[in-house]
């Protein structure tokens, strides 16, 4: 398995829908959430997860 991280900027309800769809595809993901008054986005959601691809060796080779 390969550890992956995806980051979502939440600016609208459509962005929340994107995170919800991601969670349907990767229910094992652990989410962390951060917000800032100094940035243009409302919040960041960081998803930390492992893929469940059967052929991880092939996948790692493709990314190199």
PDB file of N, H, CA, C and O in Angstrom:
ATOM      1  N   UNK A   1       0.831  -1.181   0.000  1.00  0.00           N
ATOM      2  CA  UNK A   1       0.000   0.000   0.000  1.00  0.00           C
ATOM      3  C   UNK A   1       0.875   1.243   0.000  1.00  0.00           C
ATOM      4  O   UNK A   1       1.994   1.232   0.511  1.00  0.00           O
ATOM      5  N   UNK A   2       0.354   2.303  -0.574  1.00  0.00           N
ATOM      6  H   UNK A   2      -0.555   2.312  -0.989  1.00  0.00           H
ATOM      7  CA  UNK A   2       1.058   3.561  -0.661  1.00  0.00           C
ATOM      8  C   UNK A   2       0.304   4.618   0.126  1.00  0.00           C
ATOM      9  O   UNK A   2      -0.906   4.771  -0.040  1.00  0.00           O
ATOM     10  N   UNK A   3       1.011   5.350   0.982  1.00  0.00           N
ATOM     11  H   UNK A   3       1.994   5.226   1.116  1.00  0.00           H
ATOM     12  CA  UNK A   3       0.377   6.418   1.740  1.00  0.00           C
ATOM     13  C   UNK A   3       0.218   7.625   0.833  1.00  0.00           C
ATOM     14  O   UNK A   3       1.144   8.004   0.116  1.00  0.00           O
ATOM     15  N   UNK A   4      -0.966   8.226   0.872  1.00  0.00           N
ATOM     16  H   UNK A   4      -1.718   7.918   1.455  1.00  0.00           H
ATOM     17  CA  UNK A   4      -1.250   9.388   0.038  1.00  0.00           C
ATOM     18  C   UNK A   4      -1.873  10.480   0.884  1.00  0.00           C
ATOM     19  O   UNK A   4      -2.467  10.212   1.929  1.00  0.00           O
ATOM     20  N   UNK A   5      -1.734  11.699   0.429  1.00  0.00           N
ATOM     21  H   UNK A   5      -1.251  11.917  -0.419  1.00  0.00           H
ATOM     22  CA  UNK A   5      -2.358  12.841   1.085  1.00  0.00           C
ATOM     23  C   UNK A   5      -3.040  13.675   0.007  1.00  0.00           C
ATOM     24  O   UNK A   5      -2.436  13.991  -1.018  1.00  0.00           O
ATOM     25  N   UNK A   6      -4.292  14.028   0.242  1.00  0.00           N
ATOM     26  H   UNK A   6      -4.783  13.771   1.075  1.00  0.00           H
ATOM     27  CA  UNK A   6      -5.026  14.927  -0.643  1.00  0.00           C
ATOM     28  C   UNK A   6      -5.438  16.138   0.170  1.00  0.00           C
ATOM     29  O   UNK A   6      -5.784  16.021   1.346  1.00  0.00           O
ATOM     30  N   UNK A   7      -5.398  17.309  -0.463  1.00  0.00           N
ATOM     31  H   UNK A   7      -5.116  17.404  -1.418  1.00  0.00           H
ATOM     32  CA  UNK A   7      -5.761  18.554   0.203  1.00  0.00           C
ATOM     33  C   UNK A   7      -6.913  19.188  -0.553  1.00  0.00           C
ATOM     34  O   UNK A   7      -6.883  19.296  -1.779  1.00  0.00           O
ATOM     35  N   UNK A   8      -7.928  19.607   0.190  1.00  0.00           N
ATOM     36  H   UNK A   8      -7.952  19.519   1.186  1.00  0.00           H
ATOM     37  CA  UNK A   8      -9.093  20.255  -0.390  1.00  0.00           C
ATOM     38  C   UNK A   8      -9.226  21.652   0.202  1.00  0.00           C
ATOM     39  O   UNK A   8      -9.176  21.812   1.422  1.00  0.00           O
ATOM     40  N   UNK A   9      -9.397  22.672  -0.651  1.00  0.00           N
ATOM     41  H   UNK A   9      -9.438  22.541  -1.642  1.00  0.00           H
ATOM     42  CA  UNK A   9      -9.704  24.015  -0.184  1.00  0.00           C
ATOM     43  C   UNK A   9     -11.219  24.156  -0.171  1.00  0.00           C
ATOM     44  O   UNK A   9     -11.881  23.935  -1.186  1.00  0.00           O
ATOM     45  N   UNK A  10     -11.753  24.518   0.967  1.00  0.00           N
ATOM     46  H   UNK A  10     -11.216  24.697   1.790  1.00  0.00           H
ATOM     47  CA  UNK A  10     -13.201  24.675   1.085  1.00  0.00           C
ATOM     48  C   UNK A  10     -13.561  26.147   0.932  1.00  0.00           C
ATOM     49  O   UNK A  10     -13.220  26.977   1.775  1.00  0.00           O
ATOM     50  N   UNK A  11     -14.255  26.452  -0.159  1.00  0.00           N
ATOM     51  H   UNK A  11     -14.532  25.778  -0.843  1.00  0.00           H
ATOM     52  CA  UNK A  11     -14.704  27.821  -0.412  1.00  0.00           C
ATOM     53  C   UNK A  11     -16.210  27.890  -0.600  1.00  0.00           C
ATOM     54  O   UNK A  11     -16.808  28.961  -0.496  1.00  0.00           O
ATOM     55  N   UNK A  12     -16.824  26.737  -0.881  1.00  0.00           N
ATOM     56  H   UNK A  12     -16.338  25.867  -0.966  1.00  0.00           H
ATOM     57  CA  UNK A  12     -18.259  26.730  -1.168  1.00  0.00           C
ATOM     58  C   UNK A  12     -18.837  25.362  -0.826  1.00  0.00           C
ATOM     59  O   UNK A  12     -18.109  24.434  -0.475  1.00  0.00           O
ATOM     60  N   UNK A  13     -20.150  25.257  -0.934  1.00  0.00           N
ATOM     61  H   UNK A  13     -20.741  26.011  -1.220  1.00  0.00           H
ATOM     62  CA  UNK A  13     -20.791  23.965  -0.667  1.00  0.00           C
ATOM     63  C   UNK A  13     -20.374  22.929  -1.707  1.00  0.00           C
ATOM     64  O   UNK A  13     -20.362  21.735  -1.406  1.00  0.00           O
ATOM     65  N   UNK A  14     -20.036  23.352  -2.911  1.00  0.00           N
ATOM     66  H   UNK A  14     -20.046  24.322  -3.155  1.00  0.00           H
ATOM     67  CA  UNK A  14     -19.544  22.424  -3.932  1.00  0.00           C
ATOM     68  C   UNK A  14     -18.236  21.774  -3.517  1.00  0.00           C
ATOM     69  O   UNK A  14     -17.993  20.606  -3.818  1.00  0.00           O
ATOM     70  N   UNK A  15     -17.391  22.537  -2.822  1.00  0.00           N
ATOM     71  H   UNK A  15     -17.589  23.486  -2.577  1.00  0.00           H
ATOM     72  CA  UNK A  15     -16.130  21.974  -2.329  1.00  0.00           C
ATOM     73  C   UNK A  15     -16.383  20.939  -1.247  1.00  0.00           C
ATOM     74  O   UNK A  15     -15.682  19.930  -1.172  1.00  0.00           O
ATOM     75  N   UNK A  16     -17.386  21.186  -0.405  1.00  0.00           N
ATOM     76  H   UNK A  16     -17.956  22.005  -0.465  1.00  0.00           H
ATOM     77  CA  UNK A  16     -17.760  20.214   0.622  1.00  0.00           C
ATOM     78  C   UNK A  16     -18.256  18.936  -0.048  1.00  0.00           C
ATOM     79  O   UNK A  16     -17.952  17.834   0.409  1.00  0.00           O
ATOM     80  N   UNK A  17     -19.021  19.083  -1.133  1.00  0.00           N
ATOM     81  H   UNK A  17     -19.268  19.978  -1.504  1.00  0.00           H
ATOM     82  CA  UNK A  17     -19.493  17.916  -1.881  1.00  0.00           C
ATOM     83  C   UNK A  17     -18.320  17.100  -2.421  1.00  0.00           C
ATOM     84  O   UNK A  17     -18.373  15.870  -2.435  1.00  0.00           O
ATOM     85  N   UNK A  18     -17.266  17.778  -2.864  1.00  0.00           N
ATOM     86  H   UNK A  18     -17.223  18.777  -2.852  1.00  0.00           H
ATOM     87  CA  UNK A  18     -16.083  17.076  -3.367  1.00  0.00           C
ATOM     88  C   UNK A  18     -15.424  16.245  -2.273  1.00  0.00           C
ATOM     89  O   UNK A  18     -14.994  15.118  -2.520  1.00  0.00           O
ATOM     90  N   UNK A  19     -15.345  16.796  -1.066  1.00  0.00           N
ATOM     91  H   UNK A  19     -15.695  17.711  -0.865  1.00  0.00           H
ATOM     92  CA  UNK A  19     -14.767  16.051   0.058  1.00  0.00           C
ATOM     93  C   UNK A  19     -15.647  14.854   0.395  1.00  0.00           C
ATOM     94  O   UNK A  19     -15.142  13.762   0.654  1.00  0.00           O
ATOM     95  N   UNK A  20     -16.955  15.055   0.391  1.00  0.00           N
ATOM     96  H   UNK A  20     -17.365  15.942   0.181  1.00  0.00           H
ATOM     97  CA  UNK A  20     -17.867  13.945   0.690  1.00  0.00           C
ATOM     98  C   UNK A  20     -17.738  12.826  -0.340  1.00  0.00           C
ATOM     99  O   UNK A  20     -17.769  11.650   0.023  1.00  0.00           O
ATOM    100  N   UNK A  21     -17.595  13.173  -1.615  1.00  0.00           N
ATOM    101  H   UNK A  21     -17.570  14.128  -1.910  1.00  0.00           H
ATOM    102  CA  UNK A  21     -17.394  12.169  -2.655  1.00  0.00           C
ATOM    103  C   UNK A  21     -16.072  11.428  -2.439  1.00  0.00           C
ATOM    104  O   UNK A  21     -16.005  10.207  -2.575  1.00  0.00           O
ATOM    105  N   UNK A  22     -15.032  12.177  -2.102  1.00  0.00           N
ATOM    106  H   UNK A  22     -15.087  13.169  -1.992  1.00  0.00           H
ATOM    107  CA  UNK A  22     -13.740  11.562  -1.818  1.00  0.00           C
ATOM    108  C   UNK A  22     -13.868  10.545  -0.686  1.00  0.00           C
ATOM    109  O   UNK A  22     -13.304   9.454  -0.760  1.00  0.00           O
ATOM    110  N   UNK A  23     -14.615  10.907   0.367  1.00  0.00           N
ATOM    111  H   UNK A  23     -15.073  11.793   0.427  1.00  0.00           H
ATOM    112  CA  UNK A  23     -14.774  10.000   1.511  1.00  0.00           C
ATOM    113  C   UNK A  23     -15.545   8.745   1.141  1.00  0.00           C
ATOM    114  O   UNK A  23     -15.312   7.686   1.722  1.00  0.00           O
ATOM    115  N   UNK A  24     -16.458   8.844   0.186  1.00  0.00           N
ATOM    116  H   UNK A  24     -16.647   9.705  -0.287  1.00  0.00           H
ATOM    117  CA  UNK A  24     -17.161   7.645  -0.277  1.00  0.00           C
ATOM    118  C   UNK A  24     -16.186   6.696  -0.969  1.00  0.00           C
ATOM    119  O   UNK A  24     -16.315   5.477  -0.858  1.00  0.00           O
ATOM    120  N   UNK A  25     -15.215   7.258  -1.680  1.00  0.00           N
ATOM    121  H   UNK A  25     -15.111   8.248  -1.770  1.00  0.00           H
ATOM    122  CA  UNK A  25     -14.235   6.445  -2.391  1.00  0.00           C
ATOM    123  C   UNK A  25     -13.113   5.956  -1.479  1.00  0.00           C
ATOM    124  O   UNK A  25     -12.509   4.917  -1.746  1.00  0.00           O
ATOM    125  N   UNK A  26     -12.828   6.696  -0.404  1.00  0.00           N
ATOM    126  H   UNK A  26     -13.318   7.541  -0.188  1.00  0.00           H
ATOM    127  CA  UNK A  26     -11.733   6.370   0.517  1.00  0.00           C
ATOM    128  C   UNK A  26     -12.225   6.508   1.960  1.00  0.00           C
ATOM    129  O   UNK A  26     -11.799   7.420   2.669  1.00  0.00           O
ATOM    130  N   UNK A  27     -13.111   5.620   2.398  1.00  0.00           N
ATOM    131  H   UNK A  27     -13.457   4.880   1.821  1.00  0.00           H
ATOM    132  CA  UNK A  27     -13.686   5.753   3.743  1.00  0.00           C
ATOM    133  C   UNK A  27     -12.670   5.600   4.870  1.00  0.00           C
ATOM    134  O   UNK A  27     -12.954   5.976   6.007  1.00  0.00           O
ATOM    135  N   UNK A  28     -11.498   5.059   4.578  1.00  0.00           N
ATOM    136  H   UNK A  28     -11.267   4.753   3.655  1.00  0.00           H
ATOM    137  CA  UNK A  28     -10.480   4.871   5.604  1.00  0.00           C
ATOM    138  C   UNK A  28      -9.644   6.130   5.821  1.00  0.00           C
ATOM    139  O   UNK A  28      -8.788   6.149   6.705  1.00  0.00           O
ATOM    140  N   UNK A  29      -9.873   7.171   5.042  1.00  0.00           N
ATOM    141  H   UNK A  29     -10.569   7.156   4.324  1.00  0.00           H
ATOM    142  CA  UNK A  29      -9.069   8.389   5.148  1.00  0.00           C
ATOM    143  C   UNK A  29      -9.268   9.063   6.499  1.00  0.00           C
ATOM    144  O   UNK A  29     -10.377   9.113   7.030  1.00  0.00           O
ATOM    145  N   UNK A  30      -8.176   9.576   7.039  1.00  0.00           N
ATOM    146  H   UNK A  30      -7.275   9.536   6.607  1.00  0.00           H
ATOM    147  CA  UNK A  30      -8.222  10.354   8.264  1.00  0.00           C
ATOM    148  C   UNK A  30      -8.143  11.828   7.866  1.00  0.00           C
ATOM    149  O   UNK A  30      -7.230  12.239   7.150  1.00  0.00           O
ATOM    150  N   UNK A  31      -9.102  12.610   8.337  1.00  0.00           N
ATOM    151  H   UNK A  31      -9.843  12.276   8.919  1.00  0.00           H
ATOM    152  CA  UNK A  31      -9.153  14.015   7.955  1.00  0.00           C
ATOM    153  C   UNK A  31      -8.644  14.916   9.065  1.00  0.00           C
ATOM    154  O   UNK A  31      -8.898  14.677  10.245  1.00  0.00           O
ATOM    155  N   UNK A  32      -7.921  15.955   8.668  1.00  0.00           N
ATOM    156  H   UNK A  32      -7.715  16.149   7.709  1.00  0.00           H
ATOM    157  CA  UNK A  32      -7.617  17.040   9.594  1.00  0.00           C
ATOM    158  C   UNK A  32      -8.107  18.322   8.926  1.00  0.00           C
ATOM    159  O   UNK A  32      -8.225  18.390   7.702  1.00  0.00           O
ATOM    160  N   UNK A  33      -8.387  19.320   9.729  1.00  0.00           N
ATOM    161  H   UNK A  33      -8.292  19.264  10.723  1.00  0.00           H
ATOM    162  CA  UNK A  33      -9.102  20.491   9.263  1.00  0.00           C
ATOM    163  C   UNK A  33      -8.428  21.727   9.849  1.00  0.00           C
ATOM    164  O   UNK A  33      -8.131  21.774  11.043  1.00  0.00           O
ATOM    165  N   UNK A  34      -8.190  22.723   9.003  1.00  0.00           N
ATOM    166  H   UNK A  34      -8.431  22.685   8.034  1.00  0.00           H
ATOM    167  CA  UNK A  34      -7.576  23.943   9.492  1.00  0.00           C
ATOM    168  C   UNK A  34      -8.208  25.146   8.806  1.00  0.00           C
ATOM    169  O   UNK A  34      -8.612  25.054   7.647  1.00  0.00           O
ATOM    170  N   UNK A  35      -8.296  26.238   9.485  1.00  0.00           N
ATOM    171  H   UNK A  35      -7.967  26.313  10.426  1.00  0.00           H
ATOM    172  CA  UNK A  35      -8.840  27.463   8.916  1.00  0.00           C
ATOM    173  C   UNK A  35      -7.923  28.625   9.238  1.00  0.00           C
ATOM    174  O   UNK A  35      -7.108  28.550  10.158  1.00  0.00           O
ATOM    175  N   UNK A  36      -8.060  29.703   8.473  1.00  0.00           N
ATOM    176  H   UNK A  36      -8.722  29.763   7.726  1.00  0.00           H
ATOM    177  CA  UNK A  36      -7.211  30.862   8.707  1.00  0.00           C
ATOM    178  C   UNK A  36      -7.936  32.127   8.284  1.00  0.00           C
ATOM    179  O   UNK A  36      -8.574  32.161   7.232  1.00  0.00           O
ATOM    180  N   UNK A  37      -7.841  33.153   9.090  1.00  0.00           N
ATOM    181  H   UNK A  37      -7.323  33.126   9.944  1.00  0.00           H
ATOM    182  CA  UNK A  37      -8.444  34.450   8.752  1.00  0.00           C
ATOM    183  C   UNK A  37      -7.606  35.200   7.725  1.00  0.00           C
ATOM    184  O   UNK A  37      -8.099  36.141   7.104  1.00  0.00           O
ATOM    185  N   UNK A  38      -6.359  34.806   7.534  1.00  0.00           N
ATOM    186  H   UNK A  38      -5.959  34.041   8.039  1.00  0.00           H
ATOM    187  CA  UNK A  38      -5.451  35.531   6.660  1.00  0.00           C
ATOM    188  C   UNK A  38      -5.435  34.997   5.227  1.00  0.00           C
ATOM    189  O   UNK A  38      -4.750  35.561   4.374  1.00  0.00           O
ATOM    190  N   UNK A  39      -6.171  33.928   4.950  1.00  0.00           N
ATOM    191  H   UNK A  39      -6.727  33.470   5.643  1.00  0.00           H
ATOM    192  CA  UNK A  39      -6.149  33.311   3.622  1.00  0.00           C
ATOM    193  C   UNK A  39      -7.488  33.499   2.921  1.00  0.00           C
ATOM    194  O   UNK A  39      -8.496  33.827   3.547  1.00  0.00           O
ATOM    195  N   UNK A  40      -7.475  33.287   1.619  1.00  0.00           N
ATOM    196  H   UNK A  40      -6.657  33.020   1.111  1.00  0.00           H
ATOM    197  CA  UNK A  40      -8.687  33.494   0.834  1.00  0.00           C
ATOM    198  C   UNK A  40      -9.662  32.327   0.922  1.00  0.00           C
ATOM    199  O   UNK A  40     -10.823  32.473   0.540  1.00  0.00           O
ATOM    200  N   UNK A  41      -9.224  31.178   1.414  1.00  0.00           N
ATOM    201  H   UNK A  41      -8.281  31.059   1.725  1.00  0.00           H
ATOM    202  CA  UNK A  41     -10.118  30.036   1.539  1.00  0.00           C
ATOM    203  C   UNK A  41     -10.756  30.015   2.921  1.00  0.00           C
ATOM    204  O   UNK A  41     -10.243  30.616   3.865  1.00  0.00           O
ATOM    205  N   UNK A  42     -11.870  29.321   3.024  1.00  0.00           N
ATOM    206  H   UNK A  42     -12.286  28.833   2.257  1.00  0.00           H
ATOM    207  CA  UNK A  42     -12.548  29.207   4.308  1.00  0.00           C
ATOM    208  C   UNK A  42     -11.859  28.195   5.212  1.00  0.00           C
ATOM    209  O   UNK A  42     -11.781  28.386   6.426  1.00  0.00           O
ATOM    210  N   UNK A  43     -11.362  27.125   4.618  1.00  0.00           N
ATOM    211  H   UNK A  43     -11.425  26.969   3.632  1.00  0.00           H
ATOM    212  CA  UNK A  43     -10.702  26.083   5.391  1.00  0.00           C
ATOM    213  C   UNK A  43      -9.952  25.154   4.453  1.00  0.00           C
ATOM    214  O   UNK A  43     -10.206  25.118   3.249  1.00  0.00           O
ATOM    215  N   UNK A  44      -9.038  24.416   5.020  1.00  0.00           N
ATOM    216  H   UNK A  44      -8.831  24.445   5.998  1.00  0.00           H
ATOM    217  CA  UNK A  44      -8.353  23.341   4.305  1.00  0.00           C
ATOM    218  C   UNK A  44      -8.704  22.035   4.976  1.00  0.00           C
ATOM    219  O   UNK A  44      -8.706  21.944   6.204  1.00  0.00           O
ATOM    220  N   UNK A  45      -9.003  21.020   4.180  1.00  0.00           N
ATOM    221  H   UNK A  45      -9.001  21.095   3.182  1.00  0.00           H
ATOM    222  CA  UNK A  45      -9.182  19.672   4.689  1.00  0.00           C
ATOM    223  C   UNK A  45      -8.044  18.835   4.120  1.00  0.00           C
ATOM    224  O   UNK A  45      -7.834  18.798   2.908  1.00  0.00           O
ATOM    225  N   UNK A  46      -7.317  18.171   4.997  1.00  0.00           N
ATOM    226  H   UNK A  46      -7.487  18.201   5.982  1.00  0.00           H
ATOM    227  CA  UNK A  46      -6.198  17.327   4.586  1.00  0.00           C
ATOM    228  C   UNK A  46      -6.582  15.885   4.857  1.00  0.00           C
ATOM    229  O   UNK A  46      -6.869  15.515   5.995  1.00  0.00           O
ATOM    230  N   UNK A  47      -6.588  15.074   3.812  1.00  0.00           N
ATOM    231  H   UNK A  47      -6.355  15.375   2.887  1.00  0.00           H
ATOM    232  CA  UNK A  47      -6.965  13.658   3.911  1.00  0.00           C
ATOM    233  C   UNK A  47      -5.706  12.810   3.816  1.00  0.00           C
ATOM    234  O   UNK A  47      -4.969  12.887   2.833  1.00  0.00           O
ATOM    235  N   UNK A  48      -5.469  12.017   4.823  1.00  0.00           N
ATOM    236  H   UNK A  48      -6.068  11.954   5.621  1.00  0.00           H
ATOM    237  CA  UNK A  48      -4.320  11.122   4.880  1.00  0.00           C
ATOM    238  C   UNK A  48      -4.864   9.698   4.759  1.00  0.00           C
ATOM    239  O   UNK A  48      -5.666   9.268   5.587  1.00  0.00           O
ATOM    240  N   UNK A  49      -4.432   8.971   3.737  1.00  0.00           N
ATOM    241  H   UNK A  49      -3.780   9.320   3.064  1.00  0.00           H
ATOM    242  CA  UNK A  49      -4.989   7.637   3.502  1.00  0.00           C
ATOM    243  C   UNK A  49      -3.987   6.758   2.783  1.00  0.00           C
ATOM    244  O   UNK A  49      -2.969   7.235   2.282  1.00  0.00           O
ATOM    245  N   UNK A  50      -4.284   5.474   2.739  1.00  0.00           N
ATOM    246  H   UNK A  50      -5.111   5.087   3.146  1.00  0.00           H
ATOM    247  CA  UNK A  50      -3.490   4.518   1.973  1.00  0.00           C
ATOM    248  C   UNK A  50      -4.362   3.962   0.866  1.00  0.00           C
ATOM    249  O   UNK A  50      -5.533   3.651   1.081  1.00  0.00           O
ATOM    250  N   UNK A  51      -3.785   3.838  -0.322  1.00  0.00           N
ATOM    251  H   UNK A  51      -2.833   4.091  -0.497  1.00  0.00           H
ATOM    252  CA  UNK A  51      -4.552   3.236  -1.401  1.00  0.00           C
ATOM    253  C   UNK A  51      -4.615   1.732  -1.175  1.00  0.00           C
ATOM    254  O   UNK A  51      -3.834   1.178  -0.401  1.00  0.00           O
ATOM    255  N   UNK A  52      -5.536   1.087  -1.845  1.00  0.00           N
ATOM    256  H   UNK A  52      -6.170   1.538  -2.474  1.00  0.00           H
ATOM    257  CA  UNK A  52      -5.663  -0.365  -1.700  1.00  0.00           C
ATOM    258  C   UNK A  52      -5.469  -1.056  -3.039  1.00  0.00           C
ATOM    259  O   UNK A  52      -6.086  -2.082  -3.325  1.00  0.00           O
ATOM    260  N   UNK A  53      -4.603  -0.476  -3.847  1.00  0.00           N
ATOM    261  H   UNK A  53      -4.102   0.358  -3.614  1.00  0.00           H
ATOM    262  CA  UNK A  53      -4.289  -1.073  -5.141  1.00  0.00           C
ATOM    263  C   UNK A  53      -3.578  -2.404  -4.919  1.00  0.00           C
ATOM    264  O   UNK A  53      -2.754  -2.536  -4.014  1.00  0.00           O
ATOM    265  N   UNK A  54      -3.901  -3.373  -5.741  1.00  0.00           N
ATOM    266  H   UNK A  54      -4.571  -3.266  -6.476  1.00  0.00           H
ATOM    267  CA  UNK A  54      -3.262  -4.682  -5.602  1.00  0.00           C
ATOM    268  C   UNK A  54      -1.825  -4.668  -6.078  1.00  0.00           C
ATOM    269  O   UNK A  54      -0.975  -5.350  -5.506  1.00  0.00           O
ATOM    270  N   UNK A  55      -1.541  -3.897  -7.120  1.00  0.00           N
ATOM    271  H   UNK A  55      -2.231  -3.343  -7.585  1.00  0.00           H
ATOM    272  CA  UNK A  55      -0.208  -3.915  -7.711  1.00  0.00           C
ATOM    273  C   UNK A  55       0.545  -2.642  -7.336  1.00  0.00           C
ATOM    274  O   UNK A  55       0.713  -1.751  -8.170  1.00  0.00           O
ATOM    275  N   UNK A  56       0.994  -2.553  -6.098  1.00  0.00           N
ATOM    276  H   UNK A  56       0.857  -3.276  -5.421  1.00  0.00           H
ATOM    277  CA  UNK A  56       1.667  -1.353  -5.620  1.00  0.00           C
ATOM    278  C   UNK A  56       3.027  -1.137  -6.270  1.00  0.00           C
ATOM    279  O   UNK A  56       3.429   0.005  -6.491  1.00  0.00           O
ATOM    280  N   UNK A  57       3.742  -2.219  -6.579  1.00  0.00           N
ATOM    281  H   UNK A  57       3.416  -3.147  -6.399  1.00  0.00           H
ATOM    282  CA  UNK A  57       5.047  -2.061  -7.217  1.00  0.00           C
ATOM    283  C   UNK A  57       4.915  -1.323  -8.528  1.00  0.00           C
ATOM    284  O   UNK A  57       5.711  -0.432  -8.826  1.00  0.00           O
ATOM    285  N   UNK A  58       3.919  -1.684  -9.311  1.00  0.00           N
ATOM    286  H   UNK A  58       3.273  -2.408  -9.069  1.00  0.00           H
ATOM    287  CA  UNK A  58       3.679  -1.041 -10.594  1.00  0.00           C
ATOM    288  C   UNK A  58       3.338   0.430 -10.389  1.00  0.00           C
ATOM    289  O   UNK A  58       3.815   1.290 -11.130  1.00  0.00           O
ATOM    290  N   UNK A  59       2.526   0.716  -9.399  1.00  0.00           N
ATOM    291  H   UNK A  59       2.139   0.018  -8.797  1.00  0.00           H
ATOM    292  CA  UNK A  59       2.095   2.077  -9.139  1.00  0.00           C
ATOM    293  C   UNK A  59       3.278   2.957  -8.732  1.00  0.00           C
ATOM    294  O   UNK A  59       3.395   4.088  -9.204  1.00  0.00           O
ATOM    295  N   UNK A  60       4.146   2.456  -7.868  1.00  0.00           N
ATOM    296  H   UNK A  60       4.050   1.538  -7.484  1.00  0.00           H
ATOM    297  CA  UNK A  60       5.315   3.230  -7.428  1.00  0.00           C
ATOM    298  C   UNK A  60       6.217   3.493  -8.616  1.00  0.00           C
ATOM    299  O   UNK A  60       6.742   4.599  -8.750  1.00  0.00           O
ATOM    300  N   UNK A  61       6.413   2.522  -9.474  1.00  0.00           N
ATOM    301  H   UNK A  61       5.987   1.624  -9.366  1.00  0.00           H
ATOM    302  CA  UNK A  61       7.264   2.684 -10.656  1.00  0.00           C
ATOM    303  C   UNK A  61       6.706   3.751 -11.578  1.00  0.00           C
ATOM    304  O   UNK A  61       7.469   4.530 -12.150  1.00  0.00           O
ATOM    305  N   UNK A  62       5.399   3.803 -11.732  1.00  0.00           N
ATOM    306  H   UNK A  62       4.779   3.170 -11.267  1.00  0.00           H
ATOM    307  CA  UNK A  62       4.782   4.773 -12.627  1.00  0.00           C
ATOM    308  C   UNK A  62       4.981   6.200 -12.142  1.00  0.00           C
ATOM    309  O   UNK A  62       5.042   7.114 -12.964  1.00  0.00           O
ATOM    310  N   UNK A  63       5.085   6.422 -10.836  1.00  0.00           N
ATOM    311  H   UNK A  63       5.036   5.679 -10.168  1.00  0.00           H
ATOM    312  CA  UNK A  63       5.227   7.770 -10.301  1.00  0.00           C
ATOM    313  C   UNK A  63       6.663   8.261 -10.297  1.00  0.00           C
ATOM    314  O   UNK A  63       6.898   9.460 -10.142  1.00  0.00           O
ATOM    315  N   UNK A  64       7.613   7.383 -10.461  1.00  0.00           N
ATOM    316  H   UNK A  64       7.422   6.410 -10.587  1.00  0.00           H
ATOM    317  CA  UNK A  64       9.031   7.790 -10.433  1.00  0.00           C
ATOM    318  C   UNK A  64       9.468   8.414 -11.733  1.00  0.00           C
ATOM    319  O   UNK A  64      10.627   8.807 -11.870  1.00  0.00           O
TER     320      UNK A  64
END
